[in-house]
Amino acid sequence: MEYIEGSKEYHKLYMCKEIVFISDFPKIINLNNDNRLHSDKFASLGYRDGYSLYALNGIVMPKEMALIKPEELTKDIILNETNADIRRELIRKLPSERLIEVLDSTPIDEKHGYKLLSISMGDKRNRPYLWMKNPSLEIVHVEGVHPSCDTVEKAICYRNNLTTFEMPLALS
């Protein structure tokens, strides 16, 4: 009963049959405008015992990825990241012009506000990537497409699983 009386002082309280887990309130909480855990300078969530979480726009990630400065981001760091959410947040740190420079891309095609880029994978392979701006989130996405894609239209068809190109509504 004494646990319940003091529960207003606890952040989390988990009661099991023979043990109770109690968590204190966080010492630090950093959120973005959408109330998602976010900080590229400090822990997004930190407790007095030293436990911390690092996150960008709600995506929990390793400390070194969350805190990396945009000028320290390299092509290898971005392309070697296997988690798509973390890779997106790394890409989001860079202005689109800098992103294209970092990825050492070569333009293949540009239409309808999209760009098809060829990016060297560092192993003698060049792969096409579709560069697109997401107007609702105001961020740039760079997404790999099938190696046979040599036009923006083919890349859009590939990513949207279409057999023929249809002008996206936002662009018509």
Number of C-alpha atoms within 10 A of each C-alpha: 6 6 13 10 8 9 13 10 13 14 11 13 15 9 11 8 5 5 8 10 9 15 12 13 14 15 12 14 18 18 17 13 8 9 10 16 21 25 20 19 12 18 22 25 19 18 16 11 9 7 10 18 18 25 27 26 18 18 16 17 17 12 17 10 21 25 17 14 14 15 10 7 18 15 17 12 12 20 12 10 14 9 9 11 16 20 17 18 21 22 21 18 19 18 13 18 8 14 22 18 13 17 19 15 18 15 13 16 15 15 10 13 10 16 20 29 27 22 19 16 15 10 6 7 10 15 17 26 25 23 21 17 15 10 9 6 7 9 17 18 17 21 16 18 19 13 13 11 20 17 18 24 19 19 27 21 17 17 13 11 9 12 9 11 14 12 11 9 6 7 7 7
